[in-house]
Amino acid sequence: MGLLSLLSDGLKSNIIRPKEPYKLTFAVTLNCNSRCKHCNIWQLRPKNELTIDEVRAFVRANPGFVIVELTGGEPFLRSDLAEIAKAFAEYSKKLYAITIPTNSLVNSEVIVNRINEMLKLNKKIVVTLSLDGYRELEDEIRGVKGNYDKVIALYKRFAEIKKANKNFDFKFGFTMIGLNQGKFLETVKRVKEDLPDVKLIDFHLNLGAVSEGYYGNNLSLHDTILIDREKAIKEVEEIIKAYKKEMGFTLDLVVLGEYIYLKGMLEYLKTGKNPFKRLIGEASIYMDSFGNIYPSILVSKKLGSIREDGYELKKIIEKNMSIIESDDRKHYTFCDEEASIIGDIPKDIKLLTLPARSPLSQDRNEKSNNYKYKKQT
């Protein structure tokens, strides 16, 4: 039912405004044991985060989620992570998948045990192993010596879990920032030396971003986060070319979705504007670990709080639609675009058929030369 619900809700959002979000990004904790140079979350010392009882009350009031991303911080630092997943599995009747990113620094036995607990829920569980470079580069960016080796070791553990359970999947997540720009394909090559069976399609690419509301980073970190726009365009073109060659002809919706996402990223880099129809705050929503609600992890204007405004998302969203409608669309992240790709089929078709190196309006490019410096408000 979950996959059918995802396709059904996604198709409907192509035509009419969603009645409620079907994709939730929920930061279960802002505690983090990384020391990433492009993110300040690890410097936070969060207190009074949502309790498991509050999470259950929230999910009961909003049972329409189809995809739930449990993010952080480092999600596996939360001891009741499996209980949080269970709440969504029990009360979100249309739930298809729970996705979780990890830095791989929590004890691997703890991570594996929590995943095995979640797999008992009989829902799709997808874990993204954050990996921002080959060994030396990953350890430098993440600020923890030995981080790369922990990622590789956890990948091997995950491969065993996947053999035993068809509901489990995993991939690498690479965030492009100034420190690792131009190193994505080299990272894939170096990882294959340690894991010969790994393919390019096992990697997910994202763009580093400025967000005081989520990452806790701001203009002081711009030199670390900022990418050279022209070089990024060329790099993403090469990644798309390699990805297309590897995927060949396929009807795999996940692989096709990733390819569309990469093509959308390229257009975003060329124009400074998100190419998809706006669905943040409508099909997708972000909630932080204190219950504050935002249209996106990259939009810092708060819509409300479940602790102050009640648990019903629909009321919080409708009261603050002006914030959603005024969004400038100058941001691009898979947290949002996962719903946008499903909800904008005409754009998907265009991106699938558009050559990767097709020129876009020079005028639009010139207008957006400094879009990466624009502070999200």
N, C-alpha and C positions, 0 to 999 in steps of 0.2 A: 504493500500500500504506500510506503514511504516514497519510493521512486515515482510512482504514478501521481502522488500528491505534488511532488516537486514539479513534474512536467505540467500538471494541470494548473497549479498556481502560477507557474512561470508563463504559460501560454495565455492565461487570463490577463496577466499584467501587461501583455502586449497591446491589449484592447482597452481595458478599464483600469482605473486606479485600484490597487489592492486594498481590501477592507482592513487588512492588518499585515504587519511584516511577517514573512515566512523565513527570513534569514536573520538570525541573531548572532552578533558578536558580543560575547560577555567576558570581560576581564575578571576572572574569578579571584585573582589576587594581584597586587602590584609589588609584592615581594619578589626579588630576583637575585640570583647568585651569580649572574654574569657581571661583567664590567665593561660593557660595550661602549666604544668611543663615539657612537652616533646616537646614543639613547641615554637618557638620564633616569629611567625608571628605577634602576638599581640603587640610586641615591635616596629614594623615598623610603620612609619608614611608616607604612600605612597602619592605621589603627581603626578599629570599629568597622571592619569590612562586613559585607552581608553575611548573615548566619545561614546555615542550611535551612532553618525554618523559614526565613525570609525568601530564600530562593524558591522553596516549595510553594509558598504563597504566590509568588510572582508567576511561576509556571502555571499554577492552577487558574490564575486569572487571565492567562494568555496562552491557550492551548494549541495555537495554530502554527507553531514553528515546525519547519520541515528540515532546515539545516541549522545546527547550532555550533558555533565555534567557541570553545572554551580557551581563552587566551590569557595572557598575563602582562607583565611579570613572567614568572615561570610557573605554569599551572600545576606541575607535579609537586611543587612545594606545599600545595594545599592538601592537608591530610584527608579531607573529606571529598576529594575530587570525584571519586567513584560514586559517592552519594549524590553529588550534584548532577552527574550524568544520569543516575537512576531517576532523579526527579523529572528530568526532561523526558526520559524514556517512558515513564509512567503516565505523565499528564499531557504530553504533546502527542496526541493520537495520530498525527500525520508524520511524525518524525522519521526521516530517512537516514540522516548521518550526523554524527558528532565528530568534529575535527578539533585537533589539539596541536599546537606547536610546542616544541621543547628545545632547550639548549643542550640537553643530554648531560647536564652536570649533577642532577640528582642521582643518588645511588641507583644503578641500573636494576637491581632487584626490586626496589621500591616502584620504579616506573613499570616494569614488567608485571608485577603483582597487581598494580592498579589498572593496567590495561586488561589483564585477564578478568578482573572483576567486572569491568565495563562490558567486556565481550559476552558476559552472561546475560546482558540485557537484550541480546539478539538484534542489535542495531549495527549499522555500518560505523566502524570506528576508523578514522584516518588520522595518523600522526605525521606532522611535518618536522623533520630534523633540521634545525637551523644550521646552515653551513655557509659562511660568507667568504670562503677561500680555501686554498690548499693549506697544508699543515702550518707553515710559518705565518701565513697571512690570516688564517682563521684565529690562531692564538693571539695575534697582535690586535685584531679588531675586537675580539671578544674579551680581551684583557685577562684571560685565564690560560696559563700554560697547560698544555695537554688536552685542551678542549677538542681539538681535531680528533685525536685518538679516541676520546670518549664517544664522539659522534659515530666514528667508524665501528667501534665495538658494539654500540647500541643498534646500529643498522644490522649487524649480523644476528643479534638477538631477535630483532623484528622479523628478519627473514624466516626464522624458525617458527615464530608465531603465525605468520602468514600461511605457511605450509599447513598448519593445523587448523586454521580458522578462516573461512572464506569471507567473513565479515570484516576482516582486518586488512588495512592497506597503509602504506607509508611512502614518503618521498622526502627529498631534500628541498630545503627552502633557502634560496640565495637572495640577499637584499643588496642591490647595487647602490653603492655610495662612492664618494670620491676616493676612498682608500682602496677599493677593489675594482674600480672601473677598468674595463679592458681585460679582466682576469676570469670572466665566467667560463669560457670554453677551456681555458687552461686549467681551471679548477676541476671541470668535468674530466679532463684528460688525466690529471694527477690522481683523482679519486679512483678512476678505473684501474690504476696501478695497484691499488689496495683492494679494490672490489671489481674484479674483471667482468662480472655480469651486469654491472651498472650501465645504464643507457642515458642519453641526453634527456629523454622523455621522463626520466625519474627525477628530474630537477624542475623546481618551480622558481621562476624569477619574479622578484618584486623590486620596486623602486624605493629608495630611502626617502623619507619625507620629514617635514617639520610639523610638529603638532604639540603645542604646549599642553593641550588637554589630554593627550594620550601618552606620547613618548616622553613628555616632560622636557623636550628639547626646544631650543629657540634659536634666535639669530646668532648666539654665541657659539653654536655648534655648526654653523652653516659651512665653514671651510671643510669640515669633516664629511658632512652629508652631501654637499653640493657636487653634482656631476657636471662634466663638460657636455653640454647639450649636443653639439655636433658629433663628438666622439661617441656619445651614447646612441645616437641615431644609427651610426655605422655599425656599432657593436650589436645592437638589437636586430638590425637587418641580417647580420651574419648568423645570429642565433636562430632567427626565423628560418633562414635558408637551411641550416643544419637540421633544425627540428622537423621541417617539412620533408626533408630527404629521409630522415629516420622513421617518421610515422607512416610514410607511404599512403596508400589508400586505406582508410579505416572508417568504421562506423562506431568506434569507441567514443562515447559522448564526453568522457573525461579528457581524452587526448585532444579531441576536436575543440573542446572548451578552452583548454590551455593554449591551443594554437590561435584561436580567436582572441583570447586575452593578450597574447603577445602582439598580434596585429593591431589591437586597440592601443597597446602601450606605444607602439611605433607612431601611430597617428597622434597620440597625446604628446609625445616628445617633439613632434614636428610642429604642432599647433599650439601647445600649451593648454588645450581644452579637452576635457573628457569626451570621447566620441560617442558614448552611449547615452540613451535616454535617462533622465534623472529618475532614479528609483530609491535613492537614500531617504530614510525617514518614512518610506512607504512600504517597499518590499524588503528593505534591510534596515537594521537599527543597531546601535551600539549602546551597551550598558556597562558602566565601570563597576569596580568592586564595592562601591558605596551605594549603588543603586541610582546613580545619576544617568539620565538618558540623553544621548546625542544622536543626530542624524547619521554620523559617521565617526570613525576614529580620527579622521583628519579635519573634522569641523568642531571648533572649540566652543561654539554657542550651545549652551545647554537647553534642552527642551523641557526638562523637568526632573523630578526625583520620585522614585516609587516610595520612598520614606516620607516625603512631604505631600505628594499629590495622589497617593493611592497606587495600587498595583496595576490598574488597567491601562495598558499602553495606548489604546485607541483614544482615550480621553486626553492623555498627555500630548499625543501627536496633533490631534485636531485643534487643541488650544494654541498650538505654536506652529501652525502650518506656514506662517510668514517667514520663519527662520529657514525652513526647508526650501521654500520657493525662492528665497533670495540667494541661495547658494550659487557661487560663481563657477562651479564645475572645474576649478583649476586644481584638481587632485585626482589621483588614480591609484587605487589599491584593490587587491583581490578580495579583501573583506567586503567591499561594496560591489565590485564588478561581478562577483559570482552570481548575484541576483540579477544584475543588469544584463549579463550575457543571455540568460534565459528569457528575460523580459524585453529584449529588443532584437527579435529575429530578423527584421529587415536589415539592421546594421550588421548582424552576424553574417548574413549572406553576402553583403557587400565586402566585408573584411575577408571572408573566405576566398572571394574571387579577385580581390584587388592585389596586383603585384606588390611584393614587399618593398620594392624600390620606387614605387610610383611617386612622382613629385606632387607636393601639395602647395597651395598658394603661398608665394613668397611674402605677400602682404600679411597673411595670417602669421607667418613665421616671425616677421619683424615685430609685429605687435606683441608677441609673447616671448621675446628674447630673455626677459628677466623673470619669467613666471616662477622659477624655482626660488627666487628670493622673496616672493610674496608670502607674508605671514598669514596663516590661517586665523580667521577671526570668527 
